[in-house]
Amino acid sequence: MTSATAFNRSAFGTWINSPPGRVFRIMAGSVFLLIGLRRRSTAAGKASIIWGLLPLSAGVGDLCYVSAALGGPIRGDECRHSARIR
């Protein structure tokens, strides 16, 4: 079993690729983005903007960057499918 498959089958991987996980990523990304925009003149604000774009884009696009980094699929539906195959 590959690392990506093990991640997608884990409790966290299953949850993060589920609809509630997508909502969480969208909300978390939005919060980081809003904090960053309020403090955009500081280095921490700029970092918060960049950091916020990762979970926001993952949630909106139904993407899983962790699975992709481990050599697995990037699309959420493919991650959910690989988690079901035993």
N, C-alpha and C positions, 0 to 999 in steps of 0.2 A: 504494500500500500504506500502510495506517495505521501509526502508531507502535505500537499494540497488536499488530497482526499481525506487524510486524517483530520485536517483543520475543518473541512466542510462537514464532516460527520460529527465533530465535537459539539458539545452543548452550546458553546459560544458561537461557533461557526454557523450552526443551524439557526440560532436566534438572530444573529446579525444580518443574515440573508432573508429573514422572514419579514412580513409587512411591519410588525412592531419595531424590528431592528432598523428598517428603512426610515421610519418616522423618527426614531431616536437619532440616527445619523443626520437627517435633515435638520432637526432641532439643534443638535450639538453644533453642527457646522454654522447654522444661522447665529447662534449665540456667540461663537468665536468671531464670526465675521462682524457682527454688530459691535462687540467690544473693540475689535481692531479698528473699525471705522471711527469710533468715538475717540480713539487714541492714536489716530493714524500718523501724527507727527512724531511719535516715538518709535524706537526700534522694536519694542515689544508689541506695539500696535500693528506695525507692518508684519511682524511674525505671526500675530494672531489672525490677520487677514489671510495670509498664505496658508496657515494651518487650517483655518475654517473652510477653505475651499476644498480640501480633501474629503472630509466627511459629507459636506454638502453635495459635491459632485457625485460621490458614491451613492448617496441616498436618492438623489434625483434621477440619476442614470441607471439605478439598479446594478451597480458595479461592486465588486469585491477586490480591492487592491491587495489584500493579504493573500488571498488565494492565487492571484496572478503573480505576486512576488515569490510564492512557493512553487510556481511552475504549473499551476492549475488554470481553470477557466476564469475569466474576468467577469463575465455576465452572471448576474444573480440567478437567473433561471437555470443556467448550466451548473452553477454551484449547488442549487437545490436538487437538481437531477442527480449529480454525482453523490450527494449525501444519501439519496434514497437507494441507490444501487448497492447491494450488500454482497 
